[in-house]
Amino acid sequence: MSIICGLPLIECVYCIACTRWAWKRCLHTAGHESETWGIATPEEFEPVPRLCRYILAVYEDDLRNPLWEPPRGYGIDPDCLIMKKDYVDTGGQAPPYLLYLDHGHADIVLAIRGFNLARESDYAVLLDNKLGKRKFDGGFVHNGLLNAAECVLNAECDVLKELVEKYPKYTLTFTGHSLGSGVAALLTMVAVQNLDRLGNIPRTRVRCYAIAPARCMSLNLAVRYADVINSIVLQDDFLPRTATPLEDIFKSLFCLPCLLCLRCMKDTCTSEEKMLKDPRRLYAPGRLYHIVERKPFRCGRFPPVVRTAVPVDGRFEHIVLSCNATSDHAIIWIEREAETALELMREKDHTLEIPTKQRMERQKSLAKEHSDEYKAALRRAVTLSVPHAFSPSQYGTFDERNDNEDSQQSDFEDRIIGQ
């Protein structure tokens, strides 16, 4: 009798728990994650819209007659195209990409396209992984994406070396979308680890913009390489938020909403401390730029705002239950909203009528703020006991040493970050 009477009580507790979970998840919006972050400036966000256009150019068969008409000032000049490789050229070992010489912005750009549902080779890259399978620089990375990155570098390192030597004042930028973003991020890491193959150029000349990034590296690496890797996320995009292995996401593509809901429930029941302590858990790489354009309980889009930070805890850990979770992943939408956000930033600057000298001072101040934030994130990783956060690395990490060693390490980090 007592067991029978206890059943309704158990059911009530279960229903209350489910209701609390649903209410908590429905109230969790994309804006919560970045509400304490700083606002990005037009100088640092300027490359994003044009890099989106270069990624879209990889999809074009004829760059002189593009299917997607580029916005004014963001078209690609076919005469400045160094090379454009398709699946035949890469042998299916990496997604198609192009190498472009952007004289207007003093930039050498290698842009990689996103996932192609019709190509088995892209599935092969995704499926070539298992959590904890591949170690890299004291952390863990996605094995298939790293193999693709190494393939691209091996194929193009001689051309890249020739270009960076020919144009010593140009930056070297790797960029990609979705699957390509993971390849671009890991390509940047491999390039930074092998700068001798690029003519021993300084680390500060190399950078990456991962558009709608895949979670491809462990937390210690995601923070450690935040000085060279930038990730751009539009509002509710699901891919940077779900820790579900990439191979499982695309194997379950046709029931993706079900998979996201199940992952959402699992993440809710997992403490953040446990997430941080898992060395194999993969994250979106580098410094994060979050484009926020919708507000909770309000219809329609608002003028987009771009927030940026190098977070350690609360790093896009929870899926947002939103009907836009997949549409916000589209490169077309990201390009449009990034362009709108940049125009709004520039209008605000024009309204304030900032003098040229003051603008240059602001750029120097911004560089210092980013350096300080980068070092603070590294220290935060150690404070939270993130696994391998204090692994020995020439790129700036922290470890438990004596005072003399701490001083030497701090001086070295200042030199690296201040370059």
C-alpha positions as CSV (number, residue, x, y, z in Angstrom):
1,M,0.0,0.0,0.0
2,S,2.8,2.4,0.9
3,I,4.5,1.7,-2.4
4,I,1.2,2.4,-4.3
5,C,0.7,5.7,-2.4
6,G,4.3,6.7,-3.1
7,L,3.9,6.5,-6.9
8,P,1.9,9.7,-7.4
9,L,4.5,11.6,-5.3
10,I,7.3,10.3,-7.5
11,E,5.4,11.2,-10.6
12,C,4.8,14.7,-9.2
13,V,8.4,15.2,-8.4
14,Y,9.4,13.9,-11.9
15,C,6.9,16.3,-13.6
16,I,8.1,19.3,-11.5
17,A,11.7,18.5,-12.4
18,C,10.8,18.2,-16.1
19,T,8.9,21.5,-15.9
20,R,11.8,23.2,-14.2
21,W,14.2,21.9,-16.8
22,A,12.0,23.0,-19.7
23,W,11.4,26.5,-18.2
24,K,15.1,26.9,-17.5
25,R,16.0,25.8,-21.1
26,C,13.4,28.0,-22.7
27,L,14.6,31.0,-20.7
28,H,18.2,30.4,-21.8
29,T,18.9,32.6,-24.8
30,A,22.0,33.3,-26.8
31,G,22.3,36.7,-25.3
32,H,22.9,35.3,-21.8
33,E,26.3,33.8,-22.8
34,S,27.9,37.0,-24.0
35,E,26.0,39.7,-22.0
36,T,29.1,40.4,-19.9
37,W,31.5,40.5,-22.9
38,G,33.0,43.7,-24.4
39,I,31.7,45.3,-27.6
40,A,33.8,44.7,-30.7
41,T,35.2,47.7,-32.6
42,P,35.0,48.1,-36.4
43,E,38.8,47.8,-36.7
44,E,38.9,44.3,-35.2
45,F,35.7,43.1,-36.9
46,E,36.4,44.6,-40.3
47,P,37.8,41.4,-41.9
48,V,34.8,39.2,-41.2
49,P,32.3,40.2,-44.0
50,R,34.9,40.1,-46.7
51,L,36.3,36.8,-45.5
52,C,32.8,35.4,-45.7
53,R,32.7,36.5,-49.4
54,Y,36.0,34.7,-50.0
55,I,34.6,31.5,-48.5
56,L,31.5,31.9,-50.7
57,A,33.8,32.3,-53.7
58,V,35.0,28.7,-53.2
59,Y,31.5,27.6,-54.1
60,E,31.5,29.5,-57.4
61,D,32.3,27.8,-60.8
62,D,33.0,31.1,-62.5
63,L,34.3,34.0,-60.4
64,R,33.8,36.5,-63.2
65,N,30.0,35.7,-63.2
66,P,29.2,34.8,-59.6
67,L,25.9,33.3,-58.7
68,W,25.9,35.2,-55.4
69,E,26.2,38.9,-56.1
70,P,28.7,40.4,-53.6
71,P,27.9,43.6,-51.7
72,R,29.7,46.7,-52.9
73,G,33.4,46.6,-51.9
74,Y,33.4,42.9,-51.0
75,G,33.7,41.2,-54.4
76,I,36.7,39.0,-55.2
77,D,39.1,40.1,-58.0
78,P,39.6,37.0,-60.2
79,D,43.0,38.4,-61.3
80,C,44.3,38.2,-57.8
81,L,43.3,34.5,-57.4
82,I,46.5,32.5,-56.8
83,M,44.8,29.1,-57.0
84,K,41.4,27.4,-56.5
85,K,41.3,23.7,-55.7
86,D,38.3,21.3,-55.8
87,Y,37.8,17.8,-54.5
88,V,39.7,16.3,-57.4
89,D,42.8,18.4,-56.6
90,T,42.6,17.6,-52.8
91,G,41.9,13.9,-53.5
92,G,39.1,14.2,-51.0
93,Q,41.6,14.5,-48.1
94,A,40.5,18.1,-47.5
95,P,37.5,20.3,-48.5
96,P,38.0,22.6,-51.5
97,Y,39.8,25.9,-50.9
98,L,41.2,28.9,-52.6
99,L,44.3,31.1,-52.1
100,Y,43.7,34.8,-52.7
101,L,46.0,37.8,-52.7
102,D,44.0,40.8,-51.2
103,H,46.2,43.8,-52.1
104,G,43.6,46.2,-50.8
105,H,43.9,44.9,-47.3
106,A,47.5,43.7,-47.4
107,D,46.3,40.1,-46.8
108,I,47.1,36.6,-48.1
109,V,44.0,34.6,-47.6
110,L,43.4,30.8,-47.7
111,A,39.6,30.2,-47.6
112,I,38.1,26.8,-47.1
113,R,34.5,25.9,-47.9
114,G,32.0,24.2,-45.5
115,F,30.5,20.7,-45.3
116,N,29.1,19.2,-48.6
117,L,26.2,16.8,-47.9
118,A,26.8,15.2,-51.3
119,R,30.4,14.3,-50.8
120,E,31.5,11.1,-49.2
121,S,35.0,12.5,-48.6
122,D,33.7,15.2,-46.3
123,Y,31.9,12.5,-44.2
124,A,35.2,10.6,-44.2
125,V,37.0,13.6,-42.7
126,L,34.3,13.9,-40.0
127,L,34.2,10.2,-39.2
128,D,37.9,9.9,-38.8
129,N,37.8,10.7,-35.0
130,K,37.2,9.4,-31.6
131,L,37.3,11.5,-28.4
132,G,40.8,11.5,-27.0
133,K,42.2,9.8,-30.2
134,R,44.6,12.6,-31.3
135,K,46.9,14.6,-29.0
136,F,48.4,17.9,-30.1
137,D,50.6,20.4,-28.2
138,G,49.5,19.2,-24.8
139,G,45.8,18.9,-25.7
140,F,43.3,17.0,-27.8
141,V,42.0,17.8,-31.3
142,H,39.7,16.3,-33.9
143,N,41.8,13.7,-35.8
144,G,40.2,14.0,-39.2
145,L,40.3,17.8,-39.2
146,L,43.9,17.8,-38.2
147,N,44.8,15.4,-41.0
148,A,43.0,17.6,-43.5
149,A,44.9,20.7,-42.1
150,E,48.2,18.9,-42.4
151,C,47.3,17.9,-46.0
152,V,46.6,21.5,-47.0
153,L,49.8,22.8,-45.4
154,N,51.9,20.1,-47.0
155,A,50.4,21.0,-50.4
156,E,50.7,24.8,-50.1
157,C,53.5,25.6,-47.7
158,D,56.0,26.4,-50.6
159,V,53.5,28.8,-52.3
160,L,52.6,30.4,-48.9
161,K,56.3,30.8,-48.1
162,E,57.0,32.5,-51.4
163,L,54.0,34.9,-50.9
164,V,54.9,35.9,-47.4
165,E,58.5,36.5,-48.4
166,K,57.4,38.5,-51.5
167,Y,55.0,40.6,-49.5
168,P,56.6,41.1,-46.1
169,K,54.0,43.5,-44.8
170,Y,51.0,41.3,-45.6
171,T,49.2,39.1,-43.0
172,L,48.6,35.4,-43.6
173,T,44.9,34.6,-42.9
174,F,43.3,31.2,-42.8
175,T,39.5,31.2,-42.8
176,G,36.7,28.7,-43.3
177,H,33.1,27.9,-42.5
178,S,31.6,25.0,-40.6
179,L,33.8,21.9,-41.5
180,G,36.2,24.4,-43.1
181,S,36.4,26.4,-40.0
182,G,37.8,23.4,-38.1
183,V,40.3,22.7,-40.8
184,A,41.3,26.4,-40.8
185,A,41.7,26.6,-37.0
186,L,43.9,23.5,-36.9
187,L,45.8,24.6,-40.0
188,T,46.7,27.8,-38.1
189,M,47.9,25.8,-35.1
190,V,50.0,23.5,-37.3
191,A,51.4,26.6,-39.2
192,V,52.3,28.3,-35.9
193,Q,54.1,25.2,-34.8
194,N,56.0,25.1,-38.0
195,L,56.8,28.7,-38.8
196,D,60.1,27.6,-40.3
197,R,58.2,26.1,-43.2
198,L,56.8,29.6,-43.9
199,G,60.1,31.3,-43.9
200,N,60.2,31.9,-40.1
201,I,57.7,34.7,-40.2
202,P,56.6,36.1,-36.8
203,R,53.6,34.5,-35.1
204,T,51.8,37.9,-35.2
205,R,51.6,37.7,-39.0
206,V,49.4,34.6,-38.9
207,R,45.7,34.7,-38.0
208,C,42.6,32.7,-38.4
209,Y,38.9,33.5,-38.6
210,A,36.7,30.5,-38.0
211,I,33.1,31.2,-39.2
212,A,30.4,29.2,-37.5
213,P,33.2,27.1,-35.9
214,A,33.2,23.4,-35.2
215,R,34.3,22.3,-31.7
216,C,37.6,21.0,-32.7
217,M,40.1,21.4,-29.8
218,S,40.3,21.0,-26.1
219,L,39.8,23.9,-23.8
220,N,43.5,24.5,-23.0
221,L,44.3,24.8,-26.7
222,A,41.2,26.9,-27.4
223,V,42.4,29.5,-24.9
224,R,46.1,29.2,-25.6
225,Y,45.7,30.0,-29.3
226,A,43.3,32.9,-28.7
227,D,45.9,35.4,-29.9
228,V,45.9,34.0,-33.4
229,I,42.5,32.3,-33.8
230,N,39.1,34.1,-33.9
231,S,35.7,32.4,-34.0
232,I,32.6,34.1,-35.2
233,V,29.2,32.9,-34.0
234,L,25.8,34.2,-35.2
235,Q,23.2,34.2,-32.4
236,D,21.8,30.7,-31.8
237,D,24.1,28.6,-34.1
238,F,24.1,25.0,-32.8
239,L,27.5,23.8,-34.0
240,P,29.8,25.8,-31.6
241,R,27.5,24.9,-28.7
242,T,27.0,21.2,-28.9
243,A,29.8,18.9,-27.6
244,T,28.3,16.0,-29.5
245,P,31.1,14.7,-31.7
246,L,30.9,16.1,-35.2
247,E,30.7,12.6,-36.7
248,D,27.5,11.9,-34.6
249,I,26.0,15.2,-35.6
250,F,26.2,14.5,-39.3
251,K,25.3,10.8,-39.0
252,S,22.1,12.0,-37.3
253,L,21.5,14.9,-39.7
254,F,18.0,14.1,-40.5
255,C,16.9,14.0,-36.9
256,L,19.1,16.8,-35.8
257,P,16.5,18.5,-33.6
258,C,16.0,15.3,-31.6
259,L,19.8,14.9,-31.1
260,L,20.1,18.5,-30.0
261,C,17.3,18.1,-27.5
262,L,18.9,15.0,-26.0
263,R,22.3,16.7,-25.8
264,C,20.6,19.7,-24.2
265,M,19.1,17.4,-21.5
266,K,22.4,15.7,-20.9
267,D,24.3,19.0,-20.6
268,T,21.7,20.3,-18.1
269,C,22.4,17.4,-15.9
270,T,26.2,17.7,-16.1
271,S,27.9,20.2,-13.8
272,E,30.2,22.8,-15.4
273,E,33.0,21.7,-13.2
274,K,32.8,18.2,-14.7
275,M,32.8,19.7,-18.2
276,L,35.9,21.8,-17.4
277,K,37.7,18.8,-15.9
278,D,37.2,16.6,-19.0
279,P,40.5,17.0,-21.0
280,R,38.9,15.4,-24.1
281,R,35.9,17.7,-24.4
282,L,36.3,19.8,-27.5
283,Y,35.5,23.5,-27.8
284,A,35.1,26.3,-30.3
285,P,38.6,27.8,-30.8
286,G,40.2,31.1,-29.9
287,R,38.7,34.5,-29.2
288,L,35.0,34.5,-29.7
289,Y,32.9,37.1,-31.5
290,H,29.2,36.7,-30.9
291,I,26.7,38.5,-33.3
292,V,23.5,39.1,-31.3
293,E,20.5,40.2,-33.3
294,R,17.4,38.8,-31.5
295,K,16.1,39.4,-28.0
296,P,14.0,37.0,-25.8
297,F,10.2,37.2,-26.1
298,R,10.5,39.6,-29.0
299,C,9.7,39.0,-32.6
300,G,11.9,40.0,-35.5
301,R,15.5,40.9,-35.8
302,F,17.2,43.9,-34.2
303,P,20.3,45.9,-35.2
304,P,23.1,43.3,-34.7
305,V,25.6,43.9,-31.9
306,V,29.0,42.1,-31.8
307,R,30.4,41.1,-28.5
308,T,33.8,39.6,-27.9
309,A,35.9,37.9,-25.2
310,V,38.3,35.0,-24.5
311,P,36.1,33.1,-22.1
312,V,37.1,30.0,-20.2
313,D,34.1,29.0,-18.2
314,G,30.7,29.6,-19.9
315,R,32.2,29.1,-23.3
316,F,29.1,28.3,-25.4
317,E,28.4,25.3,-23.2
318,H,24.6,25.1,-23.6
319,I,22.5,24.6,-26.7
320,V,19.8,27.3,-27.3
321,L,16.4,25.7,-28.0
322,S,15.6,27.9,-31.0
323,C,14.0,27.6,-34.4
324,N,17.0,29.5,-35.7
325,A,19.6,27.1,-34.4
326,T,20.3,25.7,-37.8
327,S,19.6,28.8,-40.0
328,D,22.1,30.8,-38.0
329,H,24.7,28.4,-39.2
330,A,24.3,29.4,-42.8
331,I,27.3,31.3,-44.3
332,I,24.9,33.6,-46.3
333,W,23.1,34.8,-43.1
334,I,26.4,35.3,-41.3
335,E,27.8,37.3,-44.1
336,R,24.8,39.6,-44.3
337,E,24.5,40.1,-40.5
338,A,28.3,40.7,-40.2
339,E,28.1,43.3,-42.9
340,T,25.2,45.0,-41.2
341,A,26.9,45.0,-37.9
342,L,30.1,46.5,-39.4
343,E,28.1,49.3,-41.1
344,L,26.4,50.1,-37.8
345,M,29.8,50.3,-36.0
346,R,31.2,52.6,-38.7
347,E,28.1,54.8,-38.6
348,K,28.6,55.2,-34.9
349,D,32.2,56.1,-35.3
350,H,31.4,58.6,-38.1
351,T,28.7,60.2,-35.8
352,L,31.3,60.6,-33.0
353,E,33.7,62.1,-35.6
354,I,36.8,60.4,-34.0
355,P,40.0,62.1,-35.2
356,T,42.6,60.0,-37.0
357,K,45.2,60.4,-34.2
358,Q,42.6,59.4,-31.6
359,R,41.6,56.4,-33.8
360,M,45.2,55.2,-33.9
361,E,45.5,55.5,-30.1
362,R,42.3,53.5,-29.8
363,Q,43.8,50.7,-31.9
364,K,46.9,50.6,-29.7
365,S,44.7,50.5,-26.6
366,L,42.6,47.7,-28.1
367,A,45.7,45.6,-28.8
368,K,46.7,46.0,-25.2
369,E,43.3,45.1,-23.9
370,H,43.3,42.0,-26.0
371,S,46.7,41.0,-24.7
372,D,45.6,41.6,-21.1
373,E,42.4,39.6,-21.7
374,Y,44.4,36.8,-23.3
375,K,46.8,36.5,-20.3
376,A,43.8,36.7,-17.9
377,A,42.1,33.8,-19.7
378,L,45.3,31.7,-19.4
379,R,45.4,32.4,-15.7
380,R,41.7,31.7,-15.3
381,A,42.2,28.3,-17.0
382,V,44.8,27.4,-14.3
383,T,42.5,28.7,-11.5
384,L,39.7,26.4,-12.7
385,S,42.2,23.5,-12.9
386,V,41.6,22.9,-16.6
387,P,43.6,19.8,-17.6
388,H,46.9,20.6,-19.2
389,A,46.3,24.4,-18.8
390,F,49.9,24.7,-17.5
391,S,51.5,22.3,-20.0
392,P,55.0,23.7,-21.0
393,S,54.5,25.7,-24.2
394,Q,56.5,28.5,-25.9
395,Y,53.2,30.3,-26.7
396,G,52.3,31.3,-23.2
397,T,50.9,29.2,-20.4
398,F,51.3,29.2,-16.6
399,D,52.7,26.6,-14.3
400,E,53.7,26.1,-10.7
401,R,57.3,27.2,-10.5
402,N,59.6,29.0,-8.2
403,D,59.6,32.8,-8.2
404,N,62.5,33.1,-10.6
405,E,61.0,30.8,-13.2
406,D,57.6,32.5,-12.8
407,S,59.3,35.9,-13.6
408,Q,61.1,34.5,-16.6
409,Q,57.9,32.9,-17.9
410,S,55.9,36.1,-17.4
411,D,58.5,38.1,-19.3
412,F,58.4,35.6,-22.1
413,E,54.6,35.8,-22.3
414,D,54.7,39.6,-22.4
415,R,57.1,39.4,-25.4
416,I,55.0,36.9,-27.2
417,I,51.7,38.6,-26.7
418,G,53.1,42.1,-27.2
419,Q,54.7,41.3,-30.5
